[in-house]
């Protein structure tokens, strides 16, 4: 309970993602493309052609299957609490949402560039934003935050991007956009105070 008080936004975001997943499953299944579209999954022709820009936000809370959900929530659980405790709950929420939307925007731009449109959903853009935010925080905190080192987070980022490109059906543009968006967002909101030594 004490840890939950220190990182309420991480717990709330995880709970929200899980509740939305259960609602989607109960009403028709999280692996059905049309059903996911009804719930707000991202699809470039709908976003641009129909003006359904809300999908850039709603798709962040939808997941294709339990494995997709569990993978994202595990990373959020491991990194989210650490970042939230470091920057504060409101700033953490801003990083999560701004980075997630940035990932979806880059995904949309990539779709426009390639002309290949796919239905996409998932918190991975926002989770990569947490990863990107943590990289910047580690830079500012001289390489360590709690038990996490810069080397560990960079290895995690590299492997996460690699597995994304090595796997099929992964929105890698959203991952990259989230990573960059999270890094830039925390750059704007995180300004740790410098200690000043006062001589007696």
N, C-alpha and C positions, 0 to 999 in steps of 0.2 A: 504493500500500500504506500509506503514511504517513497519508493522509486516512482510509483505512478503519479504522485504529487509533483515530482520533479520533471516529469515528461508527459504532461497531459495531452498535448497535441499529437504526439506519436501514437498514444493509446487511442485517441478519438479517431484519427485517420485510419488506423488499422481496423477498428470496430466498424467504421462507416463502410470501408471496402468489403468487409466480411458480410455485413447486413445487406448491402446492395447485391452482392453475389448470391446470397440465399434467396433474395426476392426474385432475382432473374431466374434462378434455378426452379423455384416454385411455380413461377408463371409461364415457364415454357422451355427452360434450359439455356445454359450459358454457351453452348457450342453451336447454337443455331444462328446463322448470319442474319437472317431477317429479324429474328427476335432481338438480337443485340442492337440492330439498327433502330428498332422500336424503342429501346431503352436509352438510346443516345450515343451509340458507337460512332466513331469518326469515319466519314466517307466524303472525299473531296467534292464529287459532283453535288452532293446534298448541301455541303457547307457553302460552296461558292455559287452553285446554280440556284439553290433554294433559299440561300441566306440563313442557313441554320448554323450560325456561328457558335451557338451554345454547345455544339458537339465537341468543340475544342476543350471544353471544361468537363462535360459529363462523361466523355470517354475515359477520363482519368480514373474513374471509379468502377469501371467494368472490366471483367476478365473472362477470357475464353477458357473455361475449364478450371478445375480445382488446382491442377499443377501450376498453371499460370498465376493464380492467386497466391498460392503458398510460396512460390519462389520470390515474388515481389514483397510479400509481407515479412519473410525472413530477413531480407536485406534491410527493409525499413526498420524492423525490430532491432537489428544489430547496430545500424548506423544512426537511425533517427533519434534515439534517446540521447546518444552522445552529442550530436549536433544541437539538439534542443537544449540540453543542459548548458551548452557552451554559449549559444547566441541568445537564448530566451525563447519562450513559446510563440510569441507573435511574429518575431523575425523568422523563426523556423517555419511557421505556416506560410509566410510570404515566400520564402525560398522554395518550399514544396510546390506551391500553386503556380508561382511565376515560372519556375523551371519546367513544370509539367506542361503548362500551356506553350512555353517556348518549344518544347519537344514536339508537340502536336503541330505547331505552326511550321517548323522545319520539315516535318513529315508531309504536310500539305504542299509546301513549296517543292519538295522533291517529287511528289506525285505529279505536279503540274509540269515539272521539267521532263520527267520520263514519259508522261502520258499514260502511265499504268496506275489504275486506281484500285485500291483494296480497302476492305472494311477493317479498321484497326481500333483497338481498345487496350487498356491496361494502365496500371500505375507506374510502369517502368520508366517513362519519361520523368515523372516526379521523383522516383527513386534514384535515377541517375542524377537528378538535380541535387539530391541530398549528398550523393557521392561527390559531385562537383563542388558543392559547398564545403564539404569536409576537406577537400584538397586545399582550398584557399585558407580555411581556418588553420590547417596544419602548417601552412606556409607562414601565417602570421604568428602562430604559437611555437615557432622554432622546431617544428617536426614532431611534436607529441601532443595528443589530447587524451587525457586519462591513460588507458592502456593501449591506445592506438598510435602507431607511428606512421610517418609519411610513406615509408617504404611499403608498409602493409596496404595502405589505401591505394597507392599507385599500382601495386600488383593486382589488387582487387579490380580496379578500374580497367586495367589492361586485359585481364582474363574475361571480364564481363563483356567488353567490346568484342574480344576475339570470338567468344562463344556465340555472340549475336550474329556476327558475320559468317560463322561456320555453320550456323543452323538455318533451316528454311523457315519461311513464314514469320520472320522477325522484323519489326519495324526499326531498323538500325538508325534511320534518320531521327526518329523520336528519341532514341538513346543518346545520340550525339548532341541533339538540340537540348535535351534535358541537362546533360553534363555541362554544356557551355552556359545554359541559362542559369543553372544553379550556382556556378562559379561567379557569374556576373552579378547575380542577385545578392549573394552574400558579400560581394565586394562593395555593394552599395549600402548594405544595412549593418555590417559587422565592423565596428571600430573599437577594438579593445583599448582600454585606457593604459597609458604608459605610467609606470611607477616612477615617482619622483622622490629621490632620497633627500631628506631635509637634514642639513648638518646642524648639530646642537650648538 
